[in-house]
Amino acid sequence: MMFDPFYPFDWLATQIVTHLLGLSLQSHLGASLHFFLYDAPKVVTLLVVISFIVGTLQSYFQPEIIRSWLANQYTLLGNILAAIVGIFTPFCSCSAVPLFIGFLEVGVPLGVTFSYLISAPMVNEVAVILIWGLFGFKVTLLYVGFGVSLAIVAGFIIGTLKLEKWVEPFIWELQAAHSGEFAIEVVSSEPLSWKHRLQQGWFQSRDILQSVWIYIVVGIAIGAAIHGYVPTALVTRLAGEGNPFAVPIAVILGVPLYANVAGVMPITEALVNKGLPLGTVLAFTMAVTALSLPEMIILRKVLKPQLLTIFISLMTCGIISIGYLFNLILST
C-alpha cells in the first residue's frame, strides 16, 4: 500500500464528520465537510513547507542579476529566461502587471516582458506546489511544460511582430526619463549565512500564506460545495468527454472570474472528482489565472486595444490547444 503523508488529515476529517457531527460521508453535507476539512490543512501544509524550501533557495539569486539578464536579451533566450523567472515569483495576474510596467520602463524588451507576464500568475511556485500535491508529478510536469511553452511562444511572437507602437506612449516616456539615470548594478556583498537564508525562506513562506490564505479558504469552500452538492451527471453532461466543445466552454467560463492559483486549485480538484477531463479543468485554471477580466482591464491602461486583442487571442488559442492536448496525452 502506497504511503500517504496526508492520511492523518483524512482520518481526522472523517472522525469529525462521522463521529463528532454524526453525518454520513455519502450525504451532501458530510461529503462537503469532509472535502473542506481534509483539503484545507493539506493545501496549507504543502504551501508552507515547499514555499519555505523555494524561498530559501531563492536567497542565492539577486533580483538585480535577473533583471540585468532580461534587459539584455532580445532573442528567444530572453523569452525562456523570463518564463522561468515567472515560476519563482508567486504573483496573481493583477500583481504581475506593475512588474510588467517596471520591466518595460527599465528597457526589458516587450516580447520578453510578455513571457514573464504570462508565466508569473499561471506557472508559479504556488501552482507547482498545489498541482503536485493534488494530482501528482506527471500532471505537474505537463502543466509546467505547457504553461512555460505558452509563455515562451506567445512572448516570442509578440516580440517578433514588433508591436511596441501599440504600447501607451507614457511607458516609453518613463523609459526615456530613466534611461539616463537608471543603471542596473550588481553590488557584491558577503555571502549570506545559512541562518539568514533560512530566515528568508521563512519570511517568504509566511508572506505567501498571509497573502493567499483567504483565497485558499474560499476556493476550498467552493470546491467542497461542488463536491457535495453539484450532481456528477450534470457536470459531465455540460463539460465531460462527450462534449467536443468542453475545453473552449471551460476557457470562456474562466475569463470573467478572478482568483489566484491558490484559490482556483481546490475548485479544479472538485471538478476533476466530478469526472471532468483533467485537461479541460486545467484549461479552465489557466484561463482564470492568466486571462482574467480584471487583468485585461488593468493591462488596457498600458496597452492599446490592438495589442491587447493580439495578446488575448494568442492566450485563448494557446490555452484551448493545451486543454485538448492535455486530454489527449492523459487518455493514452
N, C-alpha and C positions, 0 to 999 in steps of 0.2 A: 504494500500500500504506500502510495506516494506521501511524503511528509508535507503537511500543510501548516506553514508557520502562523496562519491566521485562524487555525482551529479554535483556540481559546475564545476569540471574538464570536465565532459561530456558536460555540457551546453556551456562552454567556447570553447571547441574544435569544437562543432557544429557551433557556431556563427562564428568562424574564417574561417572554411571550406566553409560554405554555404553563409554567408553574405560578409565577407571580401574578400575571394578568388573567390566567385561565382561558387563553384563546387557543384555537387550533391554528396550526401553521397553514392549513388548507383554506382557512377563511380569508376573506378580503382584507380585513383589518389586521389579522395575525400575520399574513404574508407581507403586508406593507410595513408593519412594525419590525418584523424580523429583518427585512431588507435594510431598513434605516439603521437599526441598532448594530447590525453586522458591518455595513459599509462605512459608517461614519468613523469608527475608530480605525478601521483598516486603511482608509484613504488618508487620514491624518497621520498615522504611523508611517506609511510609505512616504508621504510628503516631507515629514520632519527628518527622517533618517537619511533619505537619499539627497535631499537638498542640502543637508549638513555636509555630506561627503562631497557633493559637487561644489559647494561654497568653499570648502577647504582647498580643493584642487584649484579653484579659480584664483586663489591668492598668488599663484605663480604667474598670472598674466596681468600686465599693466594695461589699463584702458588706453593710454597714450600710444602704446605699441600697436594695438589693434586698429585704432583709428588711423594711424600712420599707414599701416598696410592697405587699408581700404582706400585711403585718399590717393594712393599711388598706383592703383590697379584700374586699368581701363579695358582689360580683356576678360575672357571667360574666367580666368583665375580670380579676379575680383568678385565676380558673382558667387563663385564657390566659397571663397573666404567669408563673404557677407552672410550667406546662407548658414554656414557653420557657426559663425558668431551668434546668429539668431537662436540657435539651440541653447546657448548658455545664458540667454537674457530672458527671464521669465516674465515678459510683459503681456498684458492683454492688448488687443488691436489698437485701442484708443491711446494707451500709454506709449505705444511704439511710435505714434505719429510725431510727437515732439522730437524724438530722436531722429526720425526721418528728416525733419526740417533741419535739425542741427547738423546732420551728415552733409546735406546739400550746402549748408552755409559754410562749412569748412572745406568744401571742394571735393567731397566724395562724388564720383560720377552718378548720374541719375539711375542708370540701369543697375548698378551695384547697390545703390540705396534701396531700390525696389526689392532686390533679392533679400535684403535684411528685413524690410517691412513685411514681407510675406512669411518668412521663416520664423520671426520672433514670436508672434502670437500662436502660430499653428504647430510648430515643431520644437517648442522649448523644453527645458528640462522637466517642467511640471507635467507636460504631456507624456514624455517618455516614462516618468515615474508611474503615472496613473495607468497608462495603457499596458505597461509591463505587469503591473500588479493585477489588473483586471482580465487581461486577455493573453498574457504570456509573451515570450521572447520573439517568436516568429512574427506575430502580428505587429509587435512594436518595431521590429526591424523593417517590415514592409511599410508601415506608416511613416517612419522616419525617412526611409529611402524615397518614397513617393513624394513626401512633403518637401524635402530638400531639393529633389529634382525639379519639382514645380517652381520653387523659388528661384533656382538657378536659370531654368529655361525662360520663365516669364521675364526675369530681370535682364537676361541677355538679349531677348527680343526687343524689349523697350530701349535698351542701350544701343542696339544696332540700328533701330529706326530713327535715332537722333531726335527725340521728341522734347528736347529742352525748351523749345519755343512755346510749349503748352503748359509750362510751369508758370505760376503767377510771378510777375516781374519783381515783387518785393523780395522774393527769395534771392534773386541774383543781385539785388541791391545790397542785401545783407552780406552776401558773399563778397561783393566788391569792397564793402566797408571793412570787412575783416581780413581781406587778403594782405593788406599792408601791415597789419598789427598782429595777426594770428599766426603762430608758428607752432607746429607740433614738436614738442621737445620731450625726449625721454630722459628723465632725471635718474641718474644712478643712485641707488641707496643700498643700505646694508640689507642683506637677505633677512627675511622675517624668520623669527624663531617658530618652532612647531606650536608653542603656546599661542602665539599671535595668529597663526594660520587656523588653528582650531577655534579660536575666538571669532575669527572672520566667518568660518563655516557656521558657527552657532548663530551669529548675528544675522546672516543671510537666511538661515533656516527659520529663525524667529520672525524676520521681516516678511518672508513669503507667507508663512502661516497667518500672520496678522492681516495681510492684505487679501487673502483668498478664503479665509475660513467661512465667511458669510456665504460666499458662492458655493462652497462645498456643502454647507448645511441645506441651502435652498435647492441645489441640484440634486442632492440625495433625497430630499423630501419629495421633489417632483418625480424622481426615479422610483421611489417607493410607491407613490400613488399609481404610477403607470404599471408597476409590477403587480400590485394587488388588485387594482380595480378595472384597468382597461382590458377588455376581452381580447384574448390572443387572436381569435378568428378575425376580429375587426382590423387589427393592426396588420396581420399578414395579408388580408384581402386588399388593403389600401397600398401597402408598400412591400409586399412579400415578393418571393421569387417569381410568382406568376404574373406580375405586372412589369412589362418591359420598360415602363417609364418611371419606375420606382426611384431610380437614382436622381434624375432631374427633379422629380417632385420633392425628394428629400432636400436637395440643394436649395430649391426655391423656398421651402418652408424654413430653412435655416437662416436665410438672409435677414429677415426682419428682427430676428432675435439678437440679444446682446448678452453674452456671457463669456468669461474666460474659460480656458480649457478645464480648470478645476471644477467649475460649475456645470459644464455640459457633459463631462465624462460619466457621472452617475446616471444621467438620462440615457446616454449611449448604452451603458450596461443593461439598463432596464429594457430598452428596445430590442437589444440582442436576445435577452432572455425571453422576450415575447415571440421570437422566431424570425425577426428581420435579418436579412443577409448582412454580414458584418461590413462588407464594402459599402452597402447603401447607408448604413448608420454612420460609418466613418466619413463618408462624403458629407453627410449632414453636419457632423462635428467640424469638419474643415470649413464649411460654409459659415457656421456660427462664429468661429474664431478668427477667420481671415477675410471674410466678405460681409461683415455685419453692416447693417444700415447706419449705426452711429459712426463707424469708422469712415464710411463713404461721405457722410456729412462733414466730418472734420477734414478729410482729405480735400474736399471741394474748396476749402479755404486756401489751399496751396496749389491745387491742380486745376487747370481749365477743363471744361466738360469733355473736350475731345480726348485728352489723356486719361481722364477718369473712366470714360467709356471703354477705351482700349484695355485699361487695367482690369475693369470688371469683366469684360469679355474673355480676356486671357484666363483669368482666375476661374470663371464659371465653366468654360470649356475644359480647363485642366482638371478641376475637381470632379466634374461628371465623368471624364475619361478615367480618372483614378478610381472612382467608385466602381465602374464596370470592370476595370482591370483587376481590382482587388477581389471582387466577387468571382471572377474567372479563375484567378490563382488559387483561392481558398476552396473552390469547389472541385479542384482536380486532386 
